[in-house]
Amino acid sequence: AMDTDLSSQDRKDLDKFIKFFALKTVQVIVQARLGEKICTRSSSSPTGSDWFNLAIKDIPEVTHEAKKALAGQLPAVGRSMCVEISLKTSEGDSMELEIWCLEMNEKCDKEIKVSYTVYNRLSLLLKSLLAITRVTPAYRLSRKQGHEYVILYRIYFGEVQLSGLGEGFQTVRVGTVGTPVGTITLSCAYRINLAFMSTRQFERTPPIMGIIIDHFVDRPYPSSSPMHPCNYRAGEDNGAVYPSVEDSQEVCTTSFSTSPPSQCVFTVTKAHFQTPPPVVTDTLKVPVLGLAFSHQLSSSRLSYQPAALGVGSADMGYPVLFAGGLNAAHPHQLIGPGKEGGVPPVPSQPAHGTQADQERMCTPLDGVHYSAATPSSSEDTETVSNSSEGKCSSPHDLLETIFIRKVGAFVNKPINQVTMANLDIPFAMFAPKNVELEDNDPMVNPPESPETESPLQGSLHSEGSSGSSTGNTHDDFVMIDFKPAFSKDDILPMDLGTFYREFQNPPQLSSLSIDIGAQSMAEDLDSLPEKLAVHEKNVKEFDAFVETLQ
Amino acid sequence: PLSSRCCARPGAAPAMNCRAEVLEVSVEGRQVEEAMLAVLHTVLLHRSTGKFHYKKEGTYSIGTVGTQDVDCDFIDFAYVRVSSEELDRALRKAVGEFKDALRSSGSDGMGQISLEFYQKKKSRWPFSDECIPWELWTIKVNVVNLANEQERQICREKVGEKLCEKIINIVEVMNRHEYLPKMPTQSEVDNVFDTSLKDVQPYLYKISYQITDSLGTSVTTTMRRLIKDTLAL
């Protein structure tokens, strides 16, 4: 493609847009296969680092893999960037589910404005990608991963390889954007056999995979790049440190011009961020809104399995820390409800147990950040996170302060002593009791188990214990004073049992007694024809009235 | 009409160069809200930008749009929406009214909800501003009644699959890169975008709905017949 018509500045901008578009595309796809609900916050003030004006988090490992695959090149004709999504059972069998392809063809659009139209259309394309990643069959599978299987991703650059998808695979086009150097196209080819396999079926009988025999042959193409689980654990890989994304990242401060309307000025500046080492998460909101979870829990249909407690090779460790590289302007990258399940034993060191060095296991992104689960709490989580932001501690400590969610109203005891009462969330007064009770109940928290101290814990502890509404946080034994919300009554205090017995046999309603009922019914019936006649007469009025409502 | 910004009568035919898309879904009563929200949110995801901040010399910067996943309770389906509580509330209100209207119209349960994007064109006094629609999405809804739990379960899955198709259709339309209003200057921005929300900026839109019964007759006839029928003994 001839690009002599393109100014060098435009060319540079275009290359940059394509590069970051490719990186964001990978992020969206992998994040959509993590098995979690993704939530990011809108921000009315531009922060300068949100490419394409969209809040898409950057998982450093994923960016690292993408950059490795691209090796400094950009998608071009014959050189496509592909993200392969596959499924691997706990027995080690794997199957390709989808191939997402970012391709470039030769059809150029010379007239299009790079800094403006192309940029906005790339933004639109990312939005389409967000939408489409939720509608292919692999999405539902990935939401149920963890116990029987995990979802892995692999990025490669070069020729698209679709043969692993089996026969009759389908393609969905996400969209295209024309540029002066070619047309960018984004599409997904996905296996359809699974479309007929409901995920329930799959969970119940793992051997069903064996029926589709041809999928379990050795991979025809030896992986030129290793497979990765969509989830990952920081602190793994012998302390491999990923360069934080922003180190050499160029930041785009988007500035558009409307004067004169036909011209657009786009300024891009380079900025270097000073970021903490990758291990630290920037938003360790440990005082998890336990109540918010319960709320999410009850409305979520999805059942997750406990984070792989010893499921063979799928030894999922925890918690996933979204390590570094994120600047403080984005404190609200929420990863939605994590997996329900039993309390995993808090590891004293980061859990290992992956099969290959490269194969970081998919772990559920257990609740590192929670915010905005309920509308009114979104503001409040800010205050809570302040104490933890920027604190850097070893992976061990961080792991232990992660709050793991659990099914049920009595949420898992947080390791730190935060109570709900001091958090300004709705129904806060109903929540803390459960949390505190668990803390003090020796059955749940045997006094002899030591609580490890970490700087994070310490600060959170002090946050939590101030403003605690009930004073009984330090008794060893606690009488469980069951105060269900509905029977709360200051005027007539009674316990649940009494309440129930008392209202179990209410008196009959008078209108239901036969005599009175029959009489008024007869009267009503008699007067009906009259009433109807009146209404019929006034039909025109009614019609006119209804017209005015339309 | 749920937004009285414009003078155009709801249900009026769109202007000549207004692109119109129609989607049809058959759902169970309790699935109406989620299905409508899924479609409306998907459209608005593509038709919302970050807040504009105008600076001197006619330049402007754009805020950031966050997104979040929404799981449906009555449909095996999940979708992505813009992270804006205000926008979500507005859509829920509209869809709630539509659902109530559908319900009270009787057992036939057919109707349609429309999402129209328009531009305002200022007119001189004494003429009021013109609203010029440039994109109209219509979702035709047919409410079905199911007999038992097994049918309901199948419906959950089927409607989920249908909605996946609808999302793909919507994305196809969006990808055509057809007419979009030109980016406005500061003085014109309220003629193109809804700037009333604090965190995102959708194009100016309005939502309206119509209920029809199976014979296609108007609401009045239906109501009259309904009153008569229930009282007939």
HADDOCK unambig.tbl for C-alpha pairs under 7 A between the chains (distance, minus, plus):
assign (segid A and resid 37 and name CA) (segid B and resid 69 and name CA) 5.41 0.50 0.50
assign (segid A and resid 38 and name CA) (segid B and resid 68 and name CA) 5.49 0.50 0.50
assign (segid A and resid 38 and name CA) (segid B and resid 69 and name CA) 5.62 0.50 0.50
assign (segid A and resid 39 and name CA) (segid B and resid 67 and name CA) 5.73 0.50 0.50
assign (segid A and resid 39 and name CA) (segid B and resid 68 and name CA) 3.98 0.50 0.50
assign (segid A and resid 39 and name CA) (segid B and resid 69 and name CA) 6.32 0.50 0.50
assign (segid A and resid 40 and name CA) (segid B and resid 66 and name CA) 4.74 0.50 0.50
assign (segid A and resid 40 and name CA) (segid B and resid 67 and name CA) 5.34 0.50 0.50
assign (segid A and resid 40 and name CA) (segid B and resid 68 and name CA) 6.11 0.50 0.50
assign (segid A and resid 40 and name CA) (segid B and resid 83 and name CA) 6.98 0.50 0.50
assign (segid A and resid 41 and name CA) (segid B and resid 66 and name CA) 4.34 0.50 0.50
assign (segid A and resid 41 and name CA) (segid B and resid 67 and name CA) 6.66 0.50 0.50
assign (segid A and resid 41 and name CA) (segid B and resid 83 and name CA) 5.86 0.50 0.50
assign (segid A and resid 42 and name CA) (segid B and resid 64 and name CA) 5.42 0.50 0.50
assign (segid A and resid 42 and name CA) (segid B and resid 65 and name CA) 4.44 0.50 0.50
assign (segid A and resid 42 and name CA) (segid B and resid 66 and name CA) 4.02 0.50 0.50
assign (segid A and resid 42 and name CA) (segid B and resid 83 and name CA) 5.81 0.50 0.50
assign (segid A and resid 42 and name CA) (segid B and resid 84 and name CA) 6.98 0.50 0.50
assign (segid A and resid 42 and name CA) (segid B and resid 199 and name CA) 5.90 0.50 0.50
assign (segid A and resid 42 and name CA) (segid B and resid 200 and name CA) 6.98 0.50 0.50
assign (segid A and resid 43 and name CA) (segid B and resid 63 and name CA) 5.86 0.50 0.50
assign (segid A and resid 43 and name CA) (segid B and resid 64 and name CA) 4.99 0.50 0.50
assign (segid A and resid 43 and name CA) (segid B and resid 65 and name CA) 6.47 0.50 0.50
assign (segid A and resid 43 and name CA) (segid B and resid 199 and name CA) 5.83 0.50 0.50
assign (segid A and resid 44 and name CA) (segid B and resid 50 and name CA) 6.35 0.50 0.50
assign (segid A and resid 44 and name CA) (segid B and resid 51 and name CA) 5.30 0.50 0.50
assign (segid A and resid 44 and name CA) (segid B and resid 63 and name CA) 4.54 0.50 0.50
assign (segid A and resid 44 and name CA) (segid B and resid 64 and name CA) 6.14 0.50 0.50
assign (segid A and resid 44 and name CA) (segid B and resid 198 and name CA) 6.89 0.50 0.50
assign (segid A and resid 44 and name CA) (segid B and resid 199 and name CA) 4.84 0.50 0.50
assign (segid A and resid 44 and name CA) (segid B and resid 200 and name CA) 6.68 0.50 0.50
assign (segid A and resid 45 and name CA) (segid B and resid 63 and name CA) 4.96 0.50 0.50
assign (segid A and resid 46 and name CA) (segid B and resid 61 and name CA) 6.94 0.50 0.50
assign (segid A and resid 46 and name CA) (segid B and resid 62 and name CA) 5.95 0.50 0.50
assign (segid A and resid 46 and name CA) (segid B and resid 63 and name CA) 4.20 0.50 0.50
assign (segid A and resid 46 and name CA) (segid B and resid 64 and name CA) 5.91 0.50 0.50
assign (segid A and resid 50 and name CA) (segid B and resid 64 and name CA) 6.69 0.50 0.50
assign (segid A and resid 53 and name CA) (segid B and resid 50 and name CA) 6.64 0.50 0.50
assign (segid A and resid 53 and name CA) (segid B and resid 62 and name CA) 6.73 0.50 0.50
assign (segid A and resid 53 and name CA) (segid B and resid 63 and name CA) 6.28 0.50 0.50
assign (segid A and resid 53 and name CA) (segid B and resid 64 and name CA) 4.54 0.50 0.50
assign (segid A and resid 53 and name CA) (segid B and resid 65 and name CA) 6.13 0.50 0.50
assign (segid A and resid 54 and name CA) (segid B and resid 64 and name CA) 5.19 0.50 0.50
assign (segid A and resid 54 and name CA) (segid B and resid 65 and name CA) 4.83 0.50 0.50
assign (segid A and resid 54 and name CA) (segid B and resid 66 and name CA) 6.02 0.50 0.50
assign (segid A and resid 55 and name CA) (segid B and resid 64 and name CA) 6.03 0.50 0.50
assign (segid A and resid 55 and name CA) (segid B and resid 65 and name CA) 5.81 0.50 0.50
assign (segid A and resid 55 and name CA) (segid B and resid 66 and name CA) 4.76 0.50 0.50
assign (segid A and resid 124 and name CA) (segid B and resid 46 and name CA) 6.23 0.50 0.50
assign (segid A and resid 127 and name CA) (segid B and resid 45 and name CA) 6.95 0.50 0.50
assign (segid A and resid 127 and name CA) (segid B and resid 46 and name CA) 6.38 0.50 0.50
assign (segid A and resid 128 and name CA) (segid B and resid 171 and name CA) 5.90 0.50 0.50
assign (segid A and resid 130 and name CA) (segid B and resid 80 and name CA) 6.84 0.50 0.50
assign (segid A and resid 131 and name CA) (segid B and resid 79 and name CA) 6.57 0.50 0.50
assign (segid A and resid 131 and name CA) (segid B and resid 80 and name CA) 5.84 0.50 0.50
assign (segid A and resid 132 and name CA) (segid B and resid 168 and name CA) 6.76 0.50 0.50
assign (segid A and resid 134 and name CA) (segid B and resid 78 and name CA) 6.53 0.50 0.50
assign (segid A and resid 134 and name CA) (segid B and resid 79 and name CA) 6.26 0.50 0.50
assign (segid A and resid 135 and name CA) (segid B and resid 164 and name CA) 5.08 0.50 0.50
assign (segid A and resid 174 and name CA) (segid B and resid 171 and name CA) 6.89 0.50 0.50
assign (segid A and resid 175 and name CA) (segid B and resid 175 and name CA) 5.36 0.50 0.50
assign (segid A and resid 176 and name CA) (segid B and resid 175 and name CA) 6.70 0.50 0.50
assign (segid A and resid 254 and name CA) (segid B and resid 61 and name CA) 5.91 0.50 0.50
assign (segid A and resid 255 and name CA) (segid B and resid 59 and name CA) 6.31 0.50 0.50
assign (segid A and resid 255 and name CA) (segid B and resid 60 and name CA) 5.52 0.50 0.50
assign (segid A and resid 255 and name CA) (segid B and resid 61 and name CA) 4.62 0.50 0.50
assign (segid A and resid 256 and name CA) (segid B and resid 59 and name CA) 5.16 0.50 0.50
assign (segid A and resid 256 and name CA) (segid B and resid 60 and name CA) 4.99 0.50 0.50
assign (segid A and resid 256 and name CA) (segid B and resid 61 and name CA) 5.90 0.50 0.50
assign (segid A and resid 257 and name CA) (segid B and resid 58 and name CA) 5.51 0.50 0.50
assign (segid A and resid 257 and name CA) (segid B and resid 59 and name CA) 3.80 0.50 0.50
assign (segid A and resid 257 and name CA) (segid B and resid 60 and name CA) 5.85 0.50 0.50
assign (segid A and resid 258 and name CA) (segid B and resid 58 and name CA) 5.36 0.50 0.50
assign (segid A and resid 258 and name CA) (segid B and resid 59 and name CA) 5.96 0.50 0.50
assign (segid A and resid 258 and name CA) (segid B and resid 184 and name CA) 6.96 0.50 0.50
assign (segid A and resid 258 and name CA) (segid B and resid 185 and name CA) 5.78 0.50 0.50
assign (segid A and resid 259 and name CA) (segid B and resid 58 and name CA) 5.23 0.50 0.50
assign (segid A and resid 299 and name CA) (segid B and resid 73 and name CA) 6.82 0.50 0.50
assign (segid A and resid 301 and name CA) (segid B and resid 73 and name CA) 6.86 0.50 0.50
assign (segid A and resid 543 and name CA) (segid B and resid 220 and name CA) 6.10 0.50 0.50
assign (segid A and resid 546 and name CA) (segid B and resid 220 and name CA) 6.46 0.50 0.50
